Amino acid sequence: MIKKGLDFSCKIELRFWRGWVGVFLSLIVVVSWYRSNAIWAEEYPTREQSKAKAEEVFGVPKNATALSKEGRIWVDKLRKLVIVDGFVTLREGQLEMFACPVGSKEHESIVAVFSSSQAVHAGLLAIGAKQGQPTQFEPYKPATGSTIKVHVLWRDEKNQKQTQLAQHWIRDVESNKEMPFDWVFAGSILYKDPDTGEETYLGDSGDMICVANFPTATLDIAVKSIAENSALTYVAFSDRIPPLFTVVRLVLEVSDQAPKQTNDVKPETKQDTTKQEKEPKKPEQDRSDLFR
């Protein structure tokens, strides 16, 4: 009887302490969450603050035409560029997009921009880009359209001007290398409501510059890239991306090169090297004037 009583007493005491340990751990979680969110809320810049910072770093590009009063997007018809400002919104994690409009899919895009996808679409048409077709499924057909080069401009922690292709910030999870593919101007879908006649550009939901295939993408890669979480091919190349909320300028230009559609590299034969001369590589445009 005494032993049973002691066992019963020990069980009650153990449950008592387990209960308090649970409460204590819960308090730690709550306090940690509150502190992290309070810091996050304090440091997270508003949309207007980020716009002001973009104006401070980049200003308005010379000889360019604004496409939006509210956004920060311009067309330089002379140099055939679409210029759009935004900020870094993600440095770690899986990707479905490289860039999205602010207020849409920041949780799976590296950059959020102060523009709608439809405005980017209009800008690309204005500089001579040819709209193709979005990705089709069953059977699969890759997106088509003009090849579009996407460059990222920003200032680093030493206030030095930096320019890089967007692919440099995107890592292939299998090869551990940067994404090798270009984007094409797929053009998304302009949906017309049969009842109201109202038109909606579906790329404005977030699918601006995609790395996973979407039939609603404005820009997509011309290779199969599944959009399911378990099969996502690309993640943020964290070591190469500047801190969160760093303002950036994206520069889009039309390329006359066909988009790369495979990772396979065919070895050159002797016949190839003797009969074919390599085309001279076009020099990169100087974009230093696109900074303030």
N, C-alpha and C positions, 0 to 999 in steps of 0.2 A: 504493500500500500504506500509506504513512504517513498519507494523508488518511483512508483507511478505518479505520485504527487510532485516529486522533483522534476520528472520528465515533463509533466503538464506545465509546471511553472516555467521551465526553460523554454518551452515552445512559445508560451505567451510572451516571455521577455524577448525572444528572438523576433517574433512578429512585430513587437513594439519597436525594436530598433530598426528592423527592415522598413517599417512605415516611415520612421523619421529620416532614414537614409534616402528614401524615395522623395520625401518632401524637400530635403536639402538639395538633392541633385536637380529637382525641378526648379528650385529657386535659382540655382546657378545658371540653368538654361535660360530662364526668363530674364535674369539680369544681363546675361551675355547678349541675348537678342535685343534687349532694350538699348544697351550701350552701343552695339554695332549699328543698329538702325538710327539711333540718335546722331551718331557720327556721320553715317551715310547721308541722312537727311540734311545735316549741316553742310557737308561738303559737296553734295550733288548740285551742280549749277542748274538754274532754270533755263528754259529754251532761249529766253531773251538774253540772258547772261552769256550763253554760248554763242549766240549770234553776234553779240557785241565783241566777244573775244575773237571771233572769226574776222570781223571787220578790222580789229586792231592788228591782227597778224597778216591778213591778206589784202584788205581793202577791196575796192571794186576793180576788176580787171580792165585795163585800158583797151579801147576800141572794141568793146564787147557790148552786146545788147541784152538787157535784162529780160527774162521770160516770165518773171513773177514779181509782183509788188511785195508779197508777204515772204517769199522764199529767198534763197541766195543761189540763183542759177542764171547763167549767162551763156550766150552763144558768140563765139568769135568766128565770123564767117570768113575773114581773111585767112586765118590760120586753120580754119575748119576744126574748131574745138568746142566741146560742151564743157562748161566749168561749173561745178556745184560744190558748195561748202557743207561741212558737217562736223562730226566729232567721233572719237573712238568710244564705242559703247560696250565692247566685249573683248577680252584678252585671252580667255580660256574657255574651252568647251567646244561642242560640236557645232557645225555650221550648216545652215541651209542657204544662207545668202552671204555675200560679201558686204552689200550695202542695202539699206531699206530706208523708206521715208521715216522721219522722226514720228514717234507715236504709233509704230506698227509692230515690227518684229525684232526689236532690239535684243531680245534674249537669244537670238540665233544669227545675228549679224555683227560683223566687226565694226562697221561704220553706220551711223544714222545721219541722213542728210536733210537739209532744210529745203526740200523740194518734193513734189509729187513725182511718181513714176511717169505719169502722163506728160509732165513738163519735160522730163528727160527724153521721152519718146519724141516729142515735138522738136526738141533741140537737135536730136540726131538726124531727123528728116531735114532740118534746116541746113546742116552741114554736108548733106549729100549721101547719108547712109541709106542703104536699101533694106527695107523691112522684109523679113522672111516669114517663116512659119514657126510657131511654138512647137515644143516637143510633143510628139504623139505617142500614145501607148496602144498596145494590142492591135496590130504589131507595132513594135517600137520603131520610131523614126526620130532621129536627132533634130534639134532645133536648127534652123537655117537663118541666113541673113548676113549682112556685112559683118566682117570681123571688126571688133571694137577693142582697142587698147585702152586700159584703165590705169592711169598713173595717180599716185598719192603724193601730195605735198604736205609737209609739216615742218615745224621747228622743234629741234631736240632740246634736251635739258640744258645745253650750252647756248641755246638760241641760234644754232646753226641751221641753215636751210637744208632740208632733206627732200629727195625725190626718189620714188621707188615704184616699180610696177606692183599692182595690187596682188598679183600671184605670190609675191615675196612674203606676204602676211598669211598665206593659206598653206597648211601642211597636209599632205596625203598621209593617212594613218598607216597605210601598208608600206610605202617606200620611205616614209619619214622625210621626204623631200618636199619642196614647194610645189604647188599645183602647176602642171606644165601647160594647161589648156587656156586658150583665149576664149573670150565671150563673143557671141554673135547676137545681132539685133533681131531677136525673135518677134518682138512687138506686142506680146501679151494678147488680150482679148478685149474688145469693146462690146460689152453686153447691152442689148436694148430690151428693156422690159416690155413684153408684148401687150400688157394692159395699159401702162402709163406712157409708154414711149420714151421713158427716161433712160439715158445712156450712162453706163458705169464702166470706167476703165479698171479692169480687175487687177492690174498690176499695182494699183494704189493701196491694196490691202497689205502690201509689204514686199511683194516679189519683184524687186527692182533689178538688182544684179545678183543672180543666183549661182550657187555651186551645186545645188541639188535640182534635178529637173522638175519644172512646173509648167503646165500648159498656160499659166497666167504670167510667166516671167517676161519682163521687158528685155533683159539681157540674160542669156542662158549659155551654158557650155554645150558644145556639140558632141558630147559623149554621154553614155548612160551613167547616171548618178542618182541612185534611189534616194527618195526623201523620207524613208522610214528611219526612225531613230536607231534601230538595231543594225542598220546597213549604211548609215551615213559615212561617206568616204573622207570628208575633210573636217579638220579642226583648226582653231586659231593657232598660228605660229607664234606663241606667246613671247618668246625671247626677242622677236623682231618688232613687236608692236609697242608703240609708245604708251605711256600711262593712260588710264581711263580718262575720258573727257578732254583729251588733247584735241584741239581743233585741227581739222584737215581740209584740204582742198582736193577734190577729185577732178582729173582732167581726162575727158573721153575723146578719143580721136579714131577716125576710120582708118583701117589698115587695108592695103590691097593684097595682103597675104591670105591664103585660105586658112581656116582655123585648124589647128592640130587636133586630130581625132583618135590618136592611138599613142601608147607609150612605146610601141615597138620601133626600134631603130634598125634599118636595113644596112648591113655593112657595104661600103663602097667596093666595087670591083676595079680591076686595073683599067677596064674599058671605060668605066664611069669617070675615073680621075683623068684619063688622057683626052677624052672627047668632050667632056663637059667642064666649062669654066664656072666657078662660083660667082653668083651675082654680087656686086658690091653692096654692102650693107648701108642702108640709108642712115645718115647721121641723126642722132637724137636732137629734137628741138630744144632750144634753151628756154627753160621755163622760170628762170630766176625773176623775171619781171612780173610773174604772177603772185609774188610775195609783196608785201608793203615795203 
